[in-house]
Amino acid sequence: MPGFFFSHNNMTELNGKEDCKPAEGRIYKKKQKPFGADLKNYLKCMVPHIESGIKTSNSRNVRLSAEEVIQWSQSLEKLLASQSGQGVFREFLKSEFSEENIEFWLACEDYKKTKSDHLHGKAERIYEEFVQSDAIKQINIDYQMREATAKRAQDPTHTSFDEAQKTVYILMERDSYPRFLKSKAYLNLLNQLQTNTSK
């Protein structure tokens, strides 16, 4: 579903250098190179923008600081409240083949802000992409919740996906998030920002 998620996290938009572009036409299989190698390119693209200030959609400059990156370690909520945090965490989840979790969570956040007359279409797309039993990016929820969410999606309200979103959030909080905080991705970024600050 192109363009449905937040495009400002897209690496191709973040980079300004040719060598930061992901290889086009590459097919990724389950056996990828280690996360550190993939992340190196991602951080190479992120860091120049972190230093110069990332332009946000409301056109004010946001500088990613060591303090903000340290705050990510306080809670998953603080990590997800940061656009840059979402981007770095998403790359980490890709390395663990579980990016559907953050994509679903972000889709739900976007869905809650949807005008009532567009709810039905978005609910259908979210259900087909993440919830139904043969979904391409199927989230890890039990049968009862899958069935209950399916029913709510048929007659959608702004809270149709709340239970499933909460379950996925808890799964990320207990499982992926602690590993993220110990990962080279997080520690290298923090170290780089602290080094830049002390210069």
Phi, psi and omega per residue, in radians:
M1 nan 1.403 -3.029
P2 -1.070 2.440 3.076
G3 1.399 -0.045 -3.094
F4 -1.325 -0.642 3.139
F5 -1.612 3.097 -2.955
F6 -1.310 1.872 -3.001
S7 -1.186 -0.343 -3.118
H8 -1.209 -0.185 3.051
N9 -1.516 -0.070 -3.066
N10 -1.198 2.221 -3.101
M11 -1.060 -0.647 -3.079
T12 -1.153 -0.508 3.091
E13 -1.386 -0.547 -3.115
L14 -1.223 -0.590 -2.989
N15 -1.470 2.657 3.076
G16 -2.115 0.061 -3.071
K17 -2.018 2.561 -3.127
E18 -1.060 -0.744 -3.032
D19 -1.270 -0.079 3.109
C20 -1.563 -0.160 -3.083
K21 -1.245 2.369 3.069
P22 -1.167 2.575 3.139
A23 -1.088 2.230 -3.102
E24 -1.406 2.561 3.060
G25 1.320 0.078 -3.141
R26 -1.363 2.340 3.114
I27 -1.780 2.124 -3.141
Y28 -1.584 2.268 3.062
K29 -1.881 3.062 -3.099
K30 -0.986 -0.499 -3.109
K31 -1.654 1.561 3.123
Q32 -1.691 2.961 3.041
K33 -1.223 2.815 -3.086
P34 -0.978 2.625 -3.049
F35 -0.992 -0.679 -3.123
G36 -0.975 -0.696 -3.122
A37 -1.204 -0.761 3.107
D38 -1.135 -0.686 -3.050
L39 -1.248 -0.514 -3.126
K40 -0.958 -0.806 3.135
N41 -1.140 -0.737 3.138
Y42 -1.061 -0.806 -3.122
L43 -1.195 -0.591 3.076
K44 -1.041 -0.605 3.120
C45 -1.347 -0.641 -3.076
M46 -1.280 -0.777 -2.937
V47 -1.052 -0.754 3.103
P48 -1.010 -0.614 -3.134
H49 -1.338 -0.547 3.082
I50 -1.128 -0.728 -3.099
E51 -1.258 -0.675 -3.065
S52 -1.562 -0.189 -3.119
G53 1.697 2.135 -3.112
I54 -1.489 2.275 3.089
K55 -1.325 2.256 3.072
T56 -1.784 3.001 -3.058
S57 -1.101 -0.458 3.121
N58 -1.626 0.333 2.973
S59 1.035 0.410 2.979
R60 -1.810 2.631 -3.098
N61 -1.420 2.366 3.096
V62 -2.106 2.174 3.090
R63 -1.812 2.234 3.107
L64 -1.457 2.115 -3.079
S65 -1.971 2.868 3.074
A66 -1.032 -0.631 -3.136
E67 -1.070 -0.751 -3.141
E68 -1.140 -0.738 -3.138
V69 -1.144 -0.613 3.056
I70 -1.126 -0.680 3.125
Q71 -1.060 -0.543 3.109
W72 -0.991 -0.490 -3.098
S73 -1.387 -0.158 -3.129
Q74 -1.336 -0.630 3.105
S75 -2.909 2.716 3.062
L76 -1.092 -0.598 3.119
E77 -1.009 -0.778 -3.139
K78 -1.191 -0.629 3.096
L79 -1.101 -0.820 -3.090
L80 -1.295 -0.317 3.092
A81 -1.298 -0.278 -3.126
S82 -1.727 2.232 3.098
Q83 -1.033 -0.780 3.129
S84 -1.153 -0.677 3.092
G85 -1.043 -0.765 3.099
Q86 -1.014 -0.752 -3.104
G87 -1.124 -0.809 -3.120
V88 -1.189 -0.734 3.139
F89 -1.138 -0.659 3.137
R90 -1.092 -0.751 3.101
E91 -1.079 -0.688 3.099
F92 -1.102 -0.792 3.139
L93 -1.101 -0.593 3.074
K94 -1.042 -0.689 -3.128
S95 -1.144 -0.415 3.127
E96 -1.768 0.127 -3.129
F97 0.994 0.692 3.110
S98 -2.352 0.519 -3.130
E99 -1.180 -0.257 3.087
E100 -1.045 -0.469 -3.131
N101 -1.136 -0.896 -3.140
I102 -1.228 -0.596 3.130
E103 -1.124 -0.721 3.096
F104 -1.150 -0.782 -3.131
W105 -1.043 -0.790 3.123
L106 -1.151 -0.671 3.102
A107 -1.076 -0.694 3.115
C108 -1.159 -0.712 3.106
E109 -1.072 -0.757 3.108
D110 -1.142 -0.717 -3.117
Y111 -1.048 -0.682 -3.125
K112 -1.110 -0.420 -3.125
K113 -1.649 0.053 -3.068
T114 -1.317 2.477 3.058
K115 -1.155 2.538 -3.036
S116 -0.927 -0.662 -3.103
D117 -1.277 -0.152 3.086
H118 -1.860 -0.016 -3.071
L119 -1.043 -0.767 -3.036
H120 -1.028 -0.835 -3.128
G121 -1.102 -0.767 -3.131
K122 -1.195 -0.699 3.130
A123 -1.060 -0.726 3.133
E124 -1.100 -0.774 -3.130
R125 -1.127 -0.768 3.134
I126 -1.099 -0.771 3.137
Y127 -1.048 -0.834 -3.092
E128 -1.163 -0.639 -3.072
E129 -1.414 -0.585 -2.986
F130 -2.122 -0.496 -2.909
V131 -1.788 -0.791 -3.032
Q132 -1.033 2.712 -2.960
S133 -1.087 -0.389 3.100
D134 -1.988 0.481 -3.124
A135 -1.112 2.538 -3.140
I136 -1.066 -0.727 -3.122
K137 -2.033 0.937 -3.027
Q138 -1.042 2.262 3.100
I139 -1.496 2.787 -3.053
N140 -1.605 1.491 3.052
I141 -2.225 2.726 -3.093
D142 -1.328 2.966 -3.046
Y143 -1.011 -0.790 -3.111
Q144 -1.059 -0.776 -3.136
M145 -1.196 -0.635 3.101
R146 -1.057 -0.782 -3.134
E147 -1.159 -0.769 -3.137
A148 -1.111 -0.708 3.134
T149 -1.172 -0.665 3.101
A150 -1.053 -0.755 3.131
K151 -1.114 -0.776 -3.131
R152 -1.138 -0.589 -3.121
A153 -1.223 -0.428 3.129
Q154 -1.235 -0.572 3.092
D155 -2.189 1.282 -2.869
P156 -1.232 2.483 2.945
T157 -2.236 3.069 -3.129
H158 -1.151 -0.247 -3.109
T159 -1.861 0.190 -3.055
S160 -0.974 -0.599 -3.061
F161 -1.868 0.143 -3.041
D162 -1.003 -0.804 -3.106
E163 -1.116 -0.817 -3.140
A164 -1.121 -0.692 3.134
Q165 -1.110 -0.729 3.129
K166 -1.095 -0.719 3.129
T167 -1.088 -0.778 -3.138
V168 -1.163 -0.660 3.101
Y169 -1.065 -0.828 -3.141
I170 -1.081 -0.692 3.104
L171 -1.063 -0.799 3.107
M172 -1.129 -0.730 -3.087
E173 -1.104 -0.703 -3.086
R174 -1.495 -0.472 -2.954
D175 -1.899 -1.223 -3.010
S176 -1.298 -0.707 -3.041
Y177 -1.035 -0.819 3.101
P178 -1.070 -0.635 3.104
R179 -1.197 -0.646 3.104
F180 -1.027 -0.771 -3.100
L181 -1.133 -0.417 3.118
K182 -1.678 -0.056 -3.029
S183 -1.340 2.762 3.062
K184 -1.103 -0.574 -3.139
A185 -0.950 -0.945 -3.096
Y186 -1.223 -0.843 -3.045
L187 -1.147 -0.676 3.119
N188 -1.159 -0.735 3.132
L189 -1.101 -0.799 3.133
L190 -1.073 -0.802 -3.136
N191 -1.070 -0.734 -3.137
Q192 -1.119 -0.750 3.141
L193 -1.184 -0.682 3.118
Q194 -1.161 -0.639 3.096
T195 -1.130 -0.785 3.137
N196 -1.086 -0.672 -3.132
T197 -1.141 -0.678 -3.057
S198 -1.409 -0.119 -3.125
K199 -1.221 nan nan
